[in-house]
Amino acid sequence: HGLVGGDMGAPSYASYDPIFYLHHSYVDLLFAYYQELQRIRHKHVTKKSFCKQARSAALQPFASKINPFEASKRNSIGYQTLDYENNFCYKFEELLFDGLTPAEFLEREEEEMKHPSILAAVAMITTGYPSTVVFDLLSPTDGSLATGAFHTLGKGQDPTFSQYNSFTLTYFDFTDILSDSTTVNDDPTLKIKVTDVSNGSPESAYQPMVVFRPAGSRQHTYRIHTADITQYAPVMHGQPGAKLQFLEDDGTRTTDEILEYINNADGIEVGIPINNDQDQEIKYNEHKYHHSATNTTVTLGHAQYFECDQSGDPVCEPEYFKLGADAVTVVPWDTNAHSQYVTALTEQKEDGKLRPTQILLLAWCHGQYANVNEVTKDSYDKCTNLSPTNARYGPAS
C-alpha cells in the first residue's frame, strides 16, 4: 500500500484505487496456489482444517443485508471461501508463482532443503501506521552480510488497527542473499540489528533472533545473545519442537545464570537453572526463561493451538489455523490419552503412510497437572528412567 501510494497508500480509502482490485485478485490467486500446494502435500485446506469447533462468525460487510451480491452474502463465513469455484463461480486458467506450477515449486523446495538456511525471526510490533522495518545480518569480523525488511499495515487514525495480539514469529530468509550459505550459516556469532523503522525509531522495534536450519532438516534453532536479551520480544511463539541456544557475543554458550520457571507440585512458580551447555527444547506452549544478570524474562513457546472450553476440556483454537495449524493434531490429556494418541496418528495416514510433517500436541487445561517424559524405547520397554520431570499445570500443551 505504502509503496504504491496515491489512494492505495491509505487503507482507509484504498478501495477507491483500481489497483486495489488487482492486488486482491492476486491475493486470491496466491491462496488458490497455496491450496494446491497443501493438496499435493496431503494437508488439504478444508473446513475440517479450520477445526471442528471453528467459529462461524460471518464476515462483514458481505453478510449484511445491504450486500446486493447473493454469492458473497450466502458464503460470508471464512471456510465457505475455500471452495471458490462452486461458491463464487470462478477459477484460474493456470496456477503459477515465480514461473513455477505448485508441483514444480515443491520440487524446488525439496532441493533447497538439502542446503542450510539462516533466517531472521521477529515478533512484529506496530505503531498503528504502515511502516517498514529494515535490519542487517551482522558478522563481528565482516560487518553487514545482508539486509532484509518486514512491512506492517496500519490505519493511521486508529492506533489499535492491526495491532498484534499474539507474538507469533515472522521469518525472513537470508539464504539466497548470502554468497556462501554452506559456511556462513552456522556461525553462532551472527546477529541481527534493526537499522531503520519508518514512522518510528530502530529502538521501537524488537531485535530479530537469528534462526539456523541445518541441511536436510526442518527443525529451527533459535539463538539469543544474552548481551542483547533486553531487546528481544518478551514473548515469542515459534516452531514446536525447535531448539534454543543462549550465547555470548563470541558464539560460545553463555555462563550467565538462566532460570526456567515452572509450577511445582503446589502450583507455585519456581526457577530451575538450565544446563547452558545443552540446547533447550521448545516442546511446551510456554517456556519462561529468566536472565538473572539483567533481571529479564523471555518466554518462548508455540502458538496456542488449543483453548479450554467451559467444561475444562481442551479444544482446538481456530484463530491459529491460519498459521499452518492444519499440520497439528491436538489430543486432550486424560486417562485415555494413549488410545487417543493412536487414533489421532491413524487418522493422519495417507496411502498407508503417516504425514511426515504432522505434529501431535497433548493438551491439558486448568486444574490439571501433567508430566510428559521423553525416553528411549529401551527404557520404555524395561520401565526404567520414567521418573516425572518438568511437570506442568494447565493450561499447557
TAVENMO-V783422 format. One record per residue. N is the residue number from 1. PHI is phi in whole degrees, -180 to 180 (* if undefined). Layout:
# TAVENMO-V783422
n	phi
N	PHI
N	PHI
This chain:
# TAVENMO-V783422
n	phi
1	*
2	-66
3	-70
4	-72
5	75
6	60
7	-60
8	-64
9	-69
10	-119
11	-54
12	-61
13	-135
14	-62
15	-70
16	-79
17	-96
18	-55
19	-62
20	-54
21	-75
22	-64
23	-61
24	-71
25	-64
26	-70
27	-61
28	-61
29	-64
30	-63
31	-70
32	-63
33	-63
34	-62
35	-59
36	-69
37	-58
38	-66
39	-63
40	-66
41	-78
42	64
43	-129
44	-56
45	-87
46	-131
47	-60
48	-62
49	-63
50	-86
51	87
52	-62
53	-98
54	-57
55	-68
56	-109
57	-66
58	-81
59	-81
60	-101
61	-89
62	-64
63	-81
64	-70
65	-67
66	-81
67	-72
68	-81
69	-102
70	-64
71	-62
72	-78
73	-70
74	-75
75	-121
76	-105
77	-97
78	-44
79	-68
80	-71
81	-82
82	-68
83	-90
84	-69
85	-64
86	-83
87	-86
88	-124
89	61
90	-146
91	-153
92	-92
93	-62
94	-152
95	-107
96	-133
97	-140
98	56
99	78
100	-116
101	-74
102	-55
103	-65
104	-68
105	-61
106	-67
107	-64
108	-67
109	-62
110	-63
111	-67
112	-65
113	-67
114	-73
115	-116
116	-71
117	-132
118	-128
119	-133
120	-101
121	-127
122	-146
123	-87
124	-72
125	-130
126	-115
127	-98
128	93
129	-122
130	-59
131	-150
132	-122
133	-108
134	-106
135	-145
136	-115
137	-89
138	-113
139	-111
140	-64
141	-103
142	-109
143	74
144	-73
145	-97
146	-164
147	-124
148	-134
149	-155
150	-118
151	-125
152	-121
153	-104
154	-144
155	-125
156	-40
157	-81
158	-126
159	-61
160	-87
161	-65
162	61
163	-67
164	-73
165	-97
166	-132
167	-116
168	-65
169	-71
170	-106
171	-117
172	-127
173	-94
174	-85
175	-54
176	-70
177	-80
178	-73
179	-77
180	-141
181	-69
182	-71
183	-108
184	-81
185	-64
186	-97
187	-89
188	-73
189	-86
190	-65
191	-132
192	-126
193	-124
194	-75
195	-110
196	-159
197	-135
198	-68
199	62
200	177
201	-110
202	-56
203	-71
204	-81
205	-109
206	-74
207	-75
208	-69
209	-86
210	-81
211	-121
212	-113
213	-120
214	-69
215	-59
216	75
217	-133
218	-105
219	-82
220	-87
221	-118
222	-89
223	-123
224	-112
225	-90
226	-64
227	-65
228	-114
229	-62
230	-74
231	-97
232	-83
233	-62
234	-68
235	-134
236	-138
237	-107
238	-117
239	-86
240	-58
241	86
242	-75
243	-113
244	-134
245	-124
246	-104
247	-126
248	-85
249	-62
250	-84
251	90
252	-82
253	-65
254	-67
255	-101
256	-66
257	-75
258	-119
259	-104
260	-106
261	-92
262	-137
263	-83
264	-83
265	-62
266	-94
267	79
268	-98
269	-73
270	-129
271	-98
272	-115
273	-60
274	-89
275	-88
276	-65
277	-79
278	-113
279	-67
280	-84
281	-98
282	-90
283	-118
284	-114
285	-68
286	-151
287	-120
288	-104
289	-109
290	-122
291	-93
292	-63
293	-63
294	-109
295	55
296	-115
297	-112
298	-125
299	-108
300	-124
301	-161
302	-126
303	-57
304	-81
305	-77
306	-140
307	-142
308	-95
309	-85
310	-64
311	-85
312	89
313	-97
314	-77
315	-128
316	-71
317	-101
318	-65
319	-56
320	-96
321	-73
322	-73
323	-97
324	98
325	-75
326	-67
327	-97
328	-121
329	-112
330	-104
331	-118
332	-63
333	-87
334	-160
335	-66
336	-101
337	-57
338	-63
339	-67
340	-69
341	-61
342	-63
343	-62
344	-61
345	-70
346	-62
347	-68
348	-91
349	-74
350	-127
351	55
352	82
353	-120
354	-74
355	-67
356	-68
357	-102
358	-68
359	-111
360	-108
361	-114
362	-90
363	-124
364	-141
365	-111
366	-57
367	83
368	-107
369	-134
370	-137
371	-113
372	-121
373	-109
374	-105
375	-134
376	-76
377	-63
378	-64
379	-64
380	-63
381	-64
382	-90
383	59
384	-121
385	56
386	-106
387	-66
388	-62
389	-138
390	52
391	-63
392	-134
393	-85
394	-77
395	-78
396	-159
397	-148
